[in-house]
């Protein structure tokens, strides 16, 4: 899982599409997440978590891989508009040096 907050001038910003993909600027691995929306009810505002996004690569099991997280334009989602951050996850969740959960904030 990758999660974080999108900030604009130091204030959490809603309505920003964040993507996780196998390469910079690539097609999403899961649906893009719009910051400030409810992770359980996509499209519904989450007033308790302004600017927050959550990208779950796979539910219920560890998955090894290299993932890029970045902001894309809306509403098309066709263009990367931020730097991309590389995240590496491992398939052994019981090894304390392995990663299954990352936090990445974006500042606009």
N, C-alpha and C positions, 0 to 999 in steps of 0.2 A: 504494500500500500504506500502511496505517495500522497502527502497532504501538505497544506500550507495556507498562507494568506496572501492575497494580492493587495498591495498598497498603492495609493496614488497620493503623492504629497504627504505621506505619513499617515493617511487615513485608509482603513480597509475599504476596498472598492468591490461592489457587486457588479455582476453582469459581464465578467471577463471570462472568456473560454480558455481553459487550460487542458493540454493534451499530453498523453503519454504515448510514445511510439518507439519503434525499434531503431530509428535513425532520426537525426535532426530534420525537421520539416516534413516528415513522413506521415503516412496514413495512420490514424489512431488505432491503438491496440484494444481500447475500450472506448465507449462514447466520451466525447469531450465533456468536461465538467464546467458548468457556469458558476463562477464564484458567487457566494452568498445564497445559494439555493440549498434546499433540503436534500441530503444524500439518499434518504428513503423515498421521498416523493419528488423526483426530478421535475424541475420547472416551478416548484413552489418556493417562495422566499423562505429563508431561515433567519428571522430577525435576531436570533440569539448568537449567530455566527457570521457577522458581516465579513465579506471578502474571503471567506474560507472555501477551499476546494478539497475534494477527496477523490483520488483515482485508485481504484482497487484493480490491480492487474489480474489477479485470480483469487477467487474466494475459497477459503477453507483449506488451502494447501500451499506449501512453499513452492516457489518457482525460480529456478536460476535463470539469469539473463542480464543483458545490458539494456537499459531503458533510458530514453531521453524525455524530459518533461520541459514543456515550453508553452507560451501563450500564442494563441492563433486569433486571426481576425474573425469578427462576427458580422453578419450571420453566416457567411459562407464557410468559414473554417478551412480555407484553402491556402492561407499564407501564414507562415511562422512570423510573429512580430516581436519576439523577445529573444534573448539569449536562451540557449538550451542547457540544461544541467544533466550530466550523465549520472545515473544511479545503477549500481550493480547489486543484484539480489542473489542469494545463495539458496541451495535446495535443502540445507540442513538447519532447521530452525533451532535446534538444541545446542549448536555450537555458539558460544557467547560472542565470538568475533564476527559472525555472519550477520548479514542485513536482510530483513524482510519488511522494514518500515522506514521510510525516509521522510524528512520534513524539508520542504523547499518553499521559501517565500519569494514573491516577485515584487519588485518596486518599480513603479511607472512614474 
